[in-house]
Amino acid sequence: MMEPRKTEGSACPPCFPAPKNQAMEPALPPVSGEKTPPAYGPGAAAETPAPAPAPACAGQQPASPVRPPLPKWMVPAALLSWLWGWAYARGLLFGFEYGPVFMALFCLLFFAGVEWMCRAADRPAPKESRLWLALWGLLAADYIFKISALFYHDAVQNWEFFALHLAAAYWVLARTGSLTEERTGPFLPLDTLRALVILPFGNFFLRVRVLFRALASWLQNLSGRKKGNFWAGVVTLCVAVPVLVLAGGLLSGADAAFGDALKGFFRWFTLPEALLSEFLYFAVGLPVGAYLFGLAAGALKKDPGPARGPSLRAEAEKLRLAPGGALAFCLALLLALYVLFFSIQLNYLTGGFFGRLPSGFTAAAYARRGFFELCAVVVLNFSVLTAAAKASRTPLRQSPVLKVLAVLLCLSNLLFAAVGASKMVLYIRRFGFTPRRVVSGWFILVLAVLTVLALVSLFRPFPVVRAAAAVFCGMFLALCLSQPDLWLRAANRQLAACGIVEAEDVGDWLLYMPKEQFTWN
């Protein structure tokens, strides 16, 4: 049988399958020493190469890969995110009226929506996610209580507002099992960046793509007649609505009684002003909903798989390039600079411990000058200690010289924190409490506690970043729940009654606080 010849411009000839009774070519004998693979079973499936795809005819396009269908929860979650954005704009951005109600509604909707999405995607809840949920819930309850019951601006309210968003975003990452090591650890800054920036903005247009794909799939599944009826109905509505509006306007102008009846009929509907305001809230909430949906759906879109922590730790070990001697020399120079600073400014720095002021300084000037610089030095020391621990070829705990220098750096941190605290105590004794002084004192205390944790970790290894995150969150939650402005004003009244501060320094910034007296010891 001769092969059909393909002439130029003609169609590709049909392929003729081999007859069933055609003899197969004999298999080559196995080489000596080589095992013959089994004909069936997993061994054959693993070793037998897959058949090559049939060659396509000339001019024929290769088949495009079929996209997997959307998960069943994706489209309802995309629609729910519109409600998230509207409630957020209604409660947190423009919460002038019924703000606490809509803020509580947003928190409930967001929690219920993310929890439903995780369960629909078969993501079990890690134990740590419950702790972050508790932190977020307590902060939200405290914030709503302050703006609804007390009607005043708290000393930490701005920080609490930011902490609410951070806790909610991090809870989503923990609930979906998307943390780098499946738990809080040394990659906490990376996970925070992923929760606030990478996932939400990387999937910002995911909601639009999901809805358009769902609409295209629905239209594609319609039969020809139903699809024609659908578009005919859309065109009919687009034409009928302007015609009805024009006819109603003309008839109202022709007959005043009909015009009054038509106006009375439209009064039964929602007022246009209310509709316009809600439409504006909805429009403002569109990017908010896209951000939140990108965060939650972007985290669920990928399979959790194994934790990436070990691979990242292995890559981080390759960055240990700094020689121990060079690091020791740099740390020694930094400590020598601190010793020189303390030796020159000893009387100036220790004045706050004994309640005396250096010559030429007022209490306000002494407390303000250098306070934030000292806090910045403490933060700088933390950065230097972290860089030395991660970049040294020899770990800090295994090098006696580096370990001693790291201990001295932690002790200098404690000394800087003590000097800053003495300045703040002297300032408060002279002029009383203010919201900024309370937050500054709390920050100094946090730095001191974190320094103690770092110092202990040099002698006894433990997950210091995880412990530091727990301590920081616990201390911030305690500060918020203590209602600082309530005891702050009560303390200032006690100081004013004793003649320590002036009466006008009691707290003029709290004009809308309750007038009742509070006992404070």
C-alpha positions in Angstrom: 0.0 0.0 0.0 1.5 3.3 -1.1 1.6 6.3 1.2 -0.6 9.2 0.0 1.5 12.1 -1.0 0.7 15.5 0.4 0.7 18.3 -2.3 1.3 21.9 -1.4 -1.9 23.7 -0.4 -3.9 20.4 0.2 -5.2 19.2 3.6 -3.3 16.9 5.8 -3.9 13.3 4.8 -5.8 11.1 7.3 -3.7 8.9 9.7 -4.1 5.2 9.2 -3.9 3.1 12.4 -1.9 -0.1 12.3 -4.0 -3.3 11.9 -4.6 -5.2 15.1 -3.0 -8.4 13.7 0.2 -6.6 12.6 3.3 -8.1 14.0 5.2 -6.1 16.5 8.9 -5.6 16.3 10.8 -7.9 18.6 12.2 -6.4 21.7 16.0 -6.1 22.1 17.5 -8.6 24.4 18.5 -7.3 27.8 22.2 -6.4 28.4 23.9 -8.8 30.8 23.7 -7.6 34.4 20.7 -5.4 33.7 17.4 -6.3 35.3 14.4 -6.5 33.2 11.7 -4.2 34.4 8.3 -5.8 35.3 5.6 -5.6 32.8 3.0 -4.4 35.3 2.9 -2.8 38.7 4.4 0.3 40.2 7.9 -0.6 38.9 6.7 -0.5 35.3 4.9 2.7 35.8 7.9 4.3 37.3 10.5 3.1 34.8 8.6 2.9 31.5 8.8 6.3 29.8 5.6 8.0 28.9 4.6 7.8 25.2 5.5 10.7 23.1 2.6 12.9 22.0 1.5 12.4 18.4 2.9 15.0 16.0 0.5 17.6 15.0 -0.3 18.1 11.4 1.0 21.1 9.5 -1.0 24.2 10.3 -2.7 22.7 13.4 -2.4 24.6 16.7 -1.3 22.6 19.8 -4.0 22.1 22.4 -3.9 24.8 25.1 -3.7 23.7 28.7 -7.1 23.6 30.5 -7.4 25.9 33.5 -8.6 24.3 36.6 -12.1 25.4 37.7 -12.6 27.9 40.4 -13.1 26.6 43.9 -16.8 26.7 45.0 -16.0 29.2 47.7 -14.2 31.7 45.6 -17.1 33.5 43.9 -19.3 33.9 47.1 -16.2 35.1 48.9 -15.6 37.7 46.2 -19.2 38.9 46.6 -18.8 39.0 50.3 -15.7 41.2 50.1 -17.9 44.0 48.7 -19.8 43.9 52.0 -16.5 44.0 53.9 -15.4 47.1 52.1 -18.8 48.8 52.7 -18.8 48.0 56.4 -15.2 49.2 56.8 -15.9 52.5 55.1 -19.1 52.9 57.1 -17.5 52.1 60.5 -13.8 53.0 60.4 -13.4 55.7 57.7 -16.6 57.6 58.1 -17.8 56.5 61.5 -19.4 59.8 62.5 -22.8 58.2 63.0 -23.3 54.6 64.2 -19.5 54.1 63.8 -19.2 51.6 66.6 -22.1 49.5 65.3 -20.6 49.3 61.8 -17.1 48.6 63.1 -18.4 45.7 65.2 -20.4 44.5 62.1 -17.2 44.6 60.0 -15.2 42.6 62.5 -17.9 40.0 62.7 -18.3 39.8 59.0 -14.6 39.6 58.3 -14.0 36.9 61.0 -17.0 34.8 59.8 -16.0 35.2 56.1 -12.4 34.2 56.6 -13.3 31.3 58.8 -15.9 30.1 56.3 -13.3 30.4 53.4 -10.8 28.4 55.4 -13.2 25.6 56.2 -14.5 25.5 52.6 -10.8 25.1 51.5 -10.2 22.4 54.1 -7.7 24.4 56.0 -7.5 23.3 59.7 -7.1 26.0 62.3 -3.6 26.0 63.9 -3.5 26.5 67.6 -1.5 29.7 67.3 -4.2 31.3 65.2 -6.5 31.3 68.2 -4.1 33.4 70.2 -3.9 36.0 67.4 -7.7 35.9 67.1 -8.0 36.6 70.8 -5.6 39.5 70.6 -7.5 41.0 67.6 -10.9 40.5 69.4 -9.7 42.1 72.6 -8.2 45.1 70.8 -11.4 45.5 68.7 -13.7 45.3 71.8 -11.6 47.9 73.7 -11.5 50.2 70.7 -15.3 50.0 70.1 -15.9 50.5 73.9 -13.8 53.7 73.9 -15.4 55.3 70.9 -18.9 54.3 72.0 -19.1 54.6 75.8 -16.4 57.1 76.7 -16.5 59.5 73.7 -12.9 60.6 74.0 -9.6 60.3 72.2 -7.4 57.9 74.1 -3.7 58.2 74.6 -3.0 55.0 72.6 -6.0 55.1 70.3 -4.0 55.9 67.2 -1.6 53.1 68.0 -4.5 50.7 68.8 -6.1 51.5 65.5 -2.9 50.5 63.6 -2.5 47.4 65.9 -6.0 46.3 65.0 -5.1 46.1 61.3 -1.8 44.4 61.9 -3.4 41.8 64.2 -6.2 41.1 61.7 -3.8 40.6 58.8 -1.4 38.4 60.8 -4.3 36.3 62.0 -5.4 35.7 58.4 -1.9 34.5 57.7 -1.9 32.2 60.8 -5.4 30.9 60.2 -4.7 29.9 56.6 -1.5 28.1 57.6 0.6 30.5 55.5 3.3 31.5 58.0 6.8 30.8 56.8 7.5 28.3 59.5 3.8 27.5 60.3 4.3 29.5 63.5 5.7 32.8 64.7 9.5 32.7 64.7 12.6 34.5 63.3 10.8 35.2 60.0 8.2 37.5 61.8 9.3 40.6 59.8 8.9 38.7 56.6 5.5 37.3 57.5 4.4 40.8 58.5 5.5 42.2 55.2 3.6 39.4 53.4 0.5 40.0 55.4 0.4 43.8 54.9 1.9 44.3 51.4 2.9 41.2 49.3 -0.3 39.1 49.5 -3.0 41.9 49.4 -1.4 44.0 46.7 -0.1 41.0 44.8 -3.7 39.7 44.5 -5.4 43.1 44.4 -7.2 42.4 41.1 -8.0 38.8 42.0 -11.6 39.6 42.8 -12.1 41.2 39.4 -10.6 38.2 37.6 -12.7 35.8 39.6 -16.0 37.6 38.9 -15.3 38.0 35.2 -14.3 34.4 34.9 -17.4 33.3 36.7 -19.6 35.5 34.4 -17.9 34.2 31.3 -18.3 30.6 32.4 -22.0 31.2 33.1 -22.6 32.8 29.7 -20.7 30.0 28.0 -22.9 27.4 29.7 -26.1 29.0 28.5 -27.7 27.4 25.4 -28.0 29.4 22.2 -31.6 30.3 22.8 -31.2 31.3 26.4 -28.1 33.4 25.6 -30.1 35.2 23.0 -33.0 35.8 25.4 -30.5 37.1 28.0 -28.9 39.7 25.8 -32.3 40.7 24.3 -33.6 41.3 27.9 -30.6 43.4 28.7 -31.0 45.5 25.6 -34.8 45.8 26.2 -34.2 47.1 29.8 -31.6 49.6 28.6 -34.1 51.0 26.1 -37.2 50.8 28.2 -35.9 52.7 31.3 -35.1 56.0 29.5 -38.4 55.8 27.6 -40.3 55.3 30.9 -38.5 58.2 32.5 -39.1 60.5 29.5 -42.8 59.5 29.3 -43.3 60.1 33.1 -41.7 63.5 32.8 -43.8 64.5 29.9 -47.1 63.3 31.6 -46.2 65.1 34.8 -45.7 68.3 32.9 -49.0 67.8 31.1 -51.1 67.1 34.2 -50.2 68.5 37.7 -52.4 65.9 39.5 -50.5 63.1 37.8 -47.2 64.7 38.6 -48.2 64.9 42.3 -49.3 61.3 42.3 -46.0 60.2 40.7 -44.0 62.2 43.4 -46.1 60.6 46.2 -45.4 57.2 44.7 -41.6 57.8 44.7 -41.7 59.0 48.3 -42.4 55.4 49.4 -38.8 54.5 48.3 -35.5 55.3 50.0 -34.5 58.9 50.0 -32.1 59.9 47.2 -29.7 61.4 49.7 -29.4 58.2 51.7 -28.9 56.2 48.5 -26.2 58.6 47.4 -24.4 58.4 50.7 -24.5 54.6 50.8 -23.3 54.5 47.2 -20.3 56.7 48.2 -19.6 54.4 51.1 -19.7 51.4 48.8 -17.4 53.1 46.2 -14.9 54.0 48.9 -15.0 50.4 50.2 -14.2 48.9 46.8 -10.4 49.1 47.2 -10.7 48.0 50.8 -12.7 44.9 49.8 -10.2 44.1 47.0 -7.3 44.4 49.5 -9.0 42.1 52.1 -10.0 39.6 49.5 -6.5 39.6 48.0 -5.1 38.9 51.5 -7.5 36.0 52.4 -8.0 34.4 48.9 -4.3 34.9 48.0 -3.2 33.0 51.1 -5.8 30.2 50.4 -5.0 30.0 46.6 -1.7 28.3 47.2 -1.4 24.8 48.8 0.1 25.0 52.2 2.7 22.3 51.5 5.8 21.9 53.7 7.1 24.8 55.7 9.6 27.0 53.9 11.4 27.8 57.1 14.1 25.1 56.8 15.0 26.1 53.2 15.2 29.8 54.2 17.3 28.9 57.2 19.7 27.0 55.0 19.9 30.0 52.6 20.5 32.3 55.6 23.4 30.1 56.8 25.2 30.9 53.5 25.2 34.6 54.6 27.6 33.8 57.5 30.6 35.4 55.8 31.9 37.9 58.4 35.0 36.7 60.3 34.7 36.6 64.0 37.7 38.8 64.5 36.3 41.6 62.4 33.0 41.5 64.2 34.7 41.5 67.6 36.7 44.5 66.6 33.6 46.4 65.4 31.7 45.6 68.6 34.7 46.6 70.7 34.8 50.0 69.0 31.1 50.5 69.6 31.4 49.7 73.3 34.5 51.9 73.6 32.4 54.8 72.2 29.7 54.1 74.8 32.2 54.1 77.6 33.6 57.4 76.4 30.1 58.9 76.3 29.2 57.7 79.8 32.5 58.9 81.2 32.1 62.4 79.8 28.4 62.8 80.6 28.3 60.9 83.9 27.0 63.8 86.0 24.5 64.9 83.3 23.1 61.4 82.7 22.8 60.4 86.4 21.1 63.7 87.5 17.7 62.1 86.9 18.3 59.3 89.3 18.8 61.7 92.2 16.2 64.3 91.2 18.7 67.1 90.5 19.1 69.0 87.3 22.4 69.9 85.6 23.3 73.6 85.7 21.7 75.6 82.9 18.8 73.1 82.3 15.1 73.2 83.1 13.2 70.0 83.8 11.5 70.1 80.5 14.7 70.7 78.5 16.6 68.0 80.5 13.9 65.4 79.9 13.3 66.2 76.3 16.9 66.5 75.2 18.4 63.2 74.2 15.4 61.0 75.3 14.4 59.9 71.8 18.1 59.7 70.8 18.7 57.3 73.7 15.8 55.1 72.5 17.2 55.2 69.0 20.6 54.0 70.3 18.8 51.1 72.1 17.1 50.1 68.9 20.4 50.4 67.0 22.1 48.1 69.5 19.3 45.5 68.8 20.0 45.7 65.1 23.8 45.4 65.6 23.3 42.4 67.8 21.0 40.7 65.4 23.3 41.3 62.4 26.3 40.0 64.4 24.4 36.8 65.3 23.3 36.1 61.7 26.5 37.2 59.8 29.2 35.7 62.0 30.9 32.6 60.7 31.1 31.4 64.3 27.8 31.6 66.3 27.9 34.1 69.2 27.3 31.4 71.8 30.3 29.4 70.5 32.8 32.2 70.5 33.7 33.4 74.0 34.9 36.8 72.8 31.8 37.5 70.8 29.6 36.3 73.6 31.3 38.6 76.2 30.9 41.6 73.8 27.3 40.8 73.1 26.6 40.6 76.9 28.3 44.0 77.4 26.2 45.4 74.5 23.0 44.2 76.3 24.2 45.7 79.6 24.8 49.1 77.8 21.2 48.8 76.4 19.9 48.4 80.0 21.9 51.4 81.1 20.6 53.6 78.2 17.0 52.5 79.1 17.6 53.3 82.7 18.8 56.8 81.9 15.8 57.5 79.6 13.5 56.2 82.3 15.1 58.5 84.9 14.6 61.5 82.6 10.9 60.6 82.1 10.3 60.1 85.8 11.8 63.5 86.6 9.7 65.1 84.0 6.5 63.5 85.3 7.3 64.5 88.9 7.6 68.1 87.8 4.7 68.4 85.3 2.5 65.4 85.7 1.3 62.9 83.1 0.4 63.4 79.4 -0.5 60.8 76.8 2.9 61.1 75.1 4.7 60.7 78.4 2.8 57.5 79.2 3.5 56.0 75.8 7.2 57.0 76.0 7.5 55.4 79.5 5.8 52.2 78.2 8.2 52.1 75.2 11.2 52.4 77.5 9.9 49.5 79.7 9.4 47.3 76.6 12.9 48.0 75.4 14.3 47.0 78.8 12.3 43.7 78.9 13.3 42.8 75.3 17.0 43.5 76.3 16.6 41.1 79.2 15.3 38.4 76.9 18.2 38.9 74.5 20.6 38.7 77.4 19.1 35.5 78.7 19.1 33.9 75.2 22.9 34.3 75.1 23.3 31.9 78.0 20.3 29.6 77.5 19.0 29.3 73.9 15.2 29.5 73.4 13.0 31.0 70.6 13.7 34.6 71.6 11.8 36.2 68.7 8.6 34.2 69.5 9.0 35.2 73.2 9.6 38.8 72.3 6.5 38.9 70.1 4.4 37.5 72.9 5.8 39.9 75.5 5.3 42.9 73.2 1.7 42.0 72.3 0.9 41.3 76.0 2.3 44.6 77.2 0.6 46.5 74.5 -2.7 44.8 75.2 -2.3 45.6 78.9 -1.6 49.2 78.2 -4.8 49.5 76.0 -7.1 47.7 78.4 -5.9 49.7 81.4 -7.7 52.8 80.0 -4.6 55.0 80.4 -6.4 58.3 80.1 -8.7 57.5 83.0 -6.0 56.9 85.5 -3.8 59.5 83.9 -6.3 62.3 84.6 -7.0 60.9 88.1 -3.2 60.9 88.9 -2.8 64.4 87.7 -5.7 65.5 90.0 -3.9 63.9 92.9 -0.7 65.6 92.0 -2.5 69.0 91.6 -4.1 68.5 95.0 -0.7 68.0 96.6 0.6 71.1 94.9 3.1 69.2 92.7 1.6 70.2 89.4 -0.4 73.3 88.3 -4.2 73.0 88.2 -4.3 73.8 84.5 -2.0 70.8 83.8 -4.6 68.3 84.9 -5.5 67.5 81.4 -7.0 70.1 79.1 -6.5 67.8 76.2 -9.3 65.6 77.6 -12.3 67.9 77.2 -14.8 65.2 76.6 -13.9 62.9 79.5 -16.2 62.1 82.4 -16.0 64.6 85.3 -16.1 62.1 88.1 -13.2 61.8 90.5 -11.1 58.7 90.4 -9.0 57.4 93.3 -5.4 56.7 92.4 -2.7 55.6 94.7 
